[in-house]
Amino acid sequence: MKLAGQMPRSERVALNRVNIRDDFWSYYIRLVKDVVVPYQWEALNDRVEGAEPSGAVRNFQIAAGQAQGEYYGLVFQDSDLAKWLEAAAYILEADPNPELAAIADGLIDTMALAQREDGYLNTYYILKEPDKRWTNLTECHELYCAGHLIEAGVAYYRATGKRNLLDIVIKFADYIDSVFGAEPGKLPGYDGHQEIELALVKLYEVTGEERYLRLSQFFLEQRGQKPFFFEEELKRRRGQTHWAGHADHVDLAYHQAHLPIREQETAVGHAVRLLYMLTGMADVAALTGDESMLAACRKLWDNIVDKQMYITGGVGSMPQGEAFSFDYDLPNDTVYSETCASIGLIFFAQRMLRISPDSRYANVMERALYNTVVAGMARDGKHFFYVNPLEVDPKACGGANHKFDHIKTVRQEWFGCACCPPNIARLLASLGEYIYTVQGDTVYAHLYIGGEAELPTSGGKVKLTQTTDYPWDGKVRFEVQPEGEGRFTLALRLPDWCPEASLHVNGVEVKLEGAVLQDGYIRLARQWCAGDVVELKLAMPVTRMYSHPLVRGNAGKVALQRGPLVYCLEQADNGANLYELVLPRKAELHAAYEADLLGGIVTVQTEAVRITGSDWDGGLYSASPRLAEQPATLKFIPYYAWANRGEGEMMVWVRER
Amino acid sequence: MKLAGQMPRSERVALNRVNIRDDFWSYYIRLVKDVVVPYQWEALNDRVEGAEPSGAVRNFQIAAGQAQGEYYGLVFQDSDLAKWLEAAAYILEADPNPELAAIADGLIDTMALAQREDGYLNTYYILKEPDKRWTNLTECHELYCAGHLIEAGVAYYRATGKRNLLDIVIKFADYIDSVFGAEPGKLPGYDGHQEIELALVKLYEVTGEERYLRLSQFFLEQRGQKPFFFEEELKRRRGQTHWAGHADHVDLAYHQAHLPIREQETAVGHAVRLLYMLTGMADVAALTGDESMLAACRKLWDNIVDKQMYITGGVGSMPQGEAFSFDYDLPNDTVYSETCASIGLIFFAQRMLRISPDSRYANVMERALYNTVVAGMARDGKHFFYVNPLEVDPKACGGANHKFDHIKTVRQEWFGCACCPPNIARLLASLGEYIYTVQGDTVYAHLYIGGEAELPTSGGKVKLTQTTDYPWDGKVRFEVQPEGEGRFTLALRLPDWCPEASLHVNGVEVKLEGAVLQDGYIRLARQWCAGDVVELKLAMPVTRMYSHPLVRGNAGKVALQRGPLVYCLEQADNGANLYELVLPRKAELHAAYEADLLGGIVTVQTEAVRITGSDWDGGLYSASPRLAEQPATLKFIPYYAWANRGEGEMMVWVRER
């Protein structure tokens, strides 16, 4: 079913159509399947010793009448479980797994029992404040939790064909639709934490029920309209708040509720909320053919990527509000850069790619994925970063200077507010969705990740086998197996970091010029035959990267990047006081694969200088500084791999001269 | 009266013995007399339009039965008025001023009426919580306010010989002495904000009543003893707190109550509290001959000055708790560096100088005075800085990045918490106390400030006339007029910033070597005759200053200093984006007096480089940075004079290459 005016938009690629076999990613995907999802199930059941309890499963059991007790955890605790269930669904979509399916079905049975007669399902309100439903949308994540449950329901249905959770969330969505809307007697509100907007689009996609799309559109359109819903709501609550006791006003910008969505021109407020909102906006714009909504998405995309994004693909420059700050404000040490925000950026990029296959979206998706997202999880799959700094001095953290109180120097087991771990799990478990899109007769390869994919094009189905040692090596090989005529276009992304590329089809070089290059993709339009081989060679030198001159904190500094990977210095390799190191502009940068280090990584070594003051006289200030320059051999490792060898300093941006 | 074991200690120099006539300081002292003190009187009476109301005078009037109404302001509002009264007393001590004396006497009459029968005097508790006296020493500044009242009473008595306020504070101190102590039935506590300790020493000095000294000693010794008084107090209040509603624990280190005073080895917690405590400790150590208490003072002095002090003499590296952070942590932009903390540092330095005339104390006193303290007040005497950053970007302040929320980019009219303005006033009004000390037959000149002084030495009274253009010029001339024999030593500080000095007595050069130099002073021991002239020439080149290599934020950076003055760049002279500027190591630095700029200052000009990216392509990160170097003529102004020409960027530490 297609609505009038709908824009051309790539369909989602089902995960059982993409089989990832990749030296880099298969490790993480196995980790998610074998360790992360089982471990998180234990954590959600409060069975991990030493970790903060979750209460999430137990809350549902209590609401279902299967256990006794009181609600435990934050007001949005349900969402952790929903995200976990969504991750489990993606695992099941790729491969049958009866044991995991049994656990999921058991949990869904509990959820069914917990659901109220009218369809309502939120354990916080059911157990703690049954009379207060929908009275604090500003703070209490009620529709946010609903959104995550809907995403899980859609994912589980897509994975298994079972309607058990889908029917629950349909009943819930129908109830929500009866509560919210512009009609008299309905609440003209929206959630403080965007999420249900993108979830309702998914529900529309699997059910074809237009009401869900329209409800999503309503939530988006309503945002920032006057009178401000959150202000009216606060008045109705007589200033009572969930977190702070009492408040005189609402920080509307924190919730991106300060202006109607089309009038928002710079990214402000809580980063994850904005990115989830933009993901939903891109979906609704495409499905309803709303060009002005799409233009608003593009404007905010540009602001984020051109003015407010760390080189690691992290976003959110300040801990207060886990929020964007202002253009070109990208402090490396007091940064927030929440793992979930980079995941949100990937969602948004994917939705934009489904509408407009332009490498500007895929380049950012790759940057966020290979740097911040992978950094968010330890190689053991059991420890996580919530905040991803680009410069850390452990001496300053842990209360020594309170501006760093949000910075953890080692990954943590679980969080009281546990949004990031299950978010990483669901992203990695569904990584197969992000590699390709198909639009008309064109297959776009956005990410270079080995494995097989079966993709339907307007010119018939095609099987692609991708082989690569990415991100360590820039050679990527595609073997093509078309079904039928084989008239389709293969479009391969030319990454923004790549200074030189070459391409051969069946050993014959294709010049990368003219119409072959479009929107950052190499377009190979031809009649494909079974066994055709495309070989793409992306030169992957170590590159010195510089920041825009308005980025105050990076003036005079350089960062190293090789392929999609941003590099960093760690104390483990380079000693303490990393800020003493200066990288001469002309120093040669040597990349080498080290199989035994951190699971096998390419390191970068170079000769640099350490400016130090071993002969310093002890005073704080001196007119005769007695600073000495010592030669220093530096070793850089990929940023994502930091903090896997104990606590120590880390630094991405290094002084250059 | 002298106690057994008392250490040799300089007497306070009475302000009517020192007549400051100095191009630099007379302006400020006149400003304090003609503008600041009258203006603050208006502010304390809530008569300054646009400024936050104070309520301080009115609170006393209500408590006195002279007005109706409710208590207004913070719990320590009384102290603003006490500090103002102390400043007024210093003005009166230097010069009679019947109008000001009448205002003061009227206020003191009100205070007498407000005082309770038993001697208690604190308008917050009298008006708001009459049954809650001494129940929240941790937070409520009850003894702190008492201390400021005592300081005012002592100052007013010294200034005028009138006992009106002295008798009030004696009655109050006697009452406090009956409440606090180690004896059964007394409270074994001390205040959350140190201040009464140093005040009781002053009361002891003017009354000779040893009980006040012993009470001060008790408060100091009791601090940090177990069981912790603040924890016991919190239990008695069942966790109720003044500021936050409810608390489970007290941050003892914030109050320097985590350890007994002799075991505190690094400066932690609220900076002003620590410095007031150390001032009292130095006094009590000297007066009771307590070497171990003095050793504790020296240890913390060293920690502060060698590891936690900004080059401007500012202390307190973080806004959370207005507090010290940790060794070598001196961020320039998120700094606190409260004006009051530098004033506290000056108090502490003065007390140490009265015990041990060593230039290390006077050098720091000078640094804090000429930089942070003068910076704290605008040249109009009506606008004040509370926080004194060393690097400011107005774009980042005012909520743009919340880590800068404490930074004001222009001086403010008055503060709801108005500790700094009256503190500046009382310090400047008593500046005559800080120039000289006398110990035995030696007159120490610590500060080079023009004027006459009559000083008693063990070799007889001496009149000194100091003439100088300091801090703009390093020539200082002393004319000596001894009374009687004239056998005394004149000791002139050789400032730490001075690379080369010469000295002539009556035109004959004195070699500055050997026994002539001691503890940083040039000692001239001789038989002085009337009209003897000492000419000291301190070379005052512009000097490049460097930070200890462990100061992370200043790595690769230089600050300029000339004489006691630290310099800075302002946007008004150098354009925006100051961080783009790089000062070549070999650039010549030209100092020039500019009579028409900011009241007449020496500026420093130099040829430097601006690294900018006018040709930048718009993206945030680039492998081909297209940065251009442009020549830039820089103009530095003294740090104290910043932010007198509208809002703009400012920077002390500049990149060097």
Interface residues (C-beta under 8 A of the other chain):
Chain A: G245 V305 D306 K307 M309 I311 S317 M318 Q320 G321 S325 F326 D329 P331 T334 D393 K395 A396 A400 N401 H402 K403 W497 P499 T543 R544 M545 Y546 S547 H548 P549 L550 V551 R552 A555 G556 A559 Q561 N577 Y579 E580 V582 I611 T612 G613 W616 G618 G619 L620 Y621 S622 A623 P625 L627 R655 R657
Chain B: G245 V305 D306 K307 M309 I311 S317 M318 Q320 G321 S325 F326 D329 P331 T334 D393 K395 A396 A400 N401 H402 K403 W497 P499 T543 R544 M545 Y546 S547 H548 P549 L550 V551 R552 A555 G556 A559 Q561 N577 Y579 E580 V582 I611 T612 G613 W616 G618 G619 L620 Y621 S622 A623 P625 L627 R655 R657
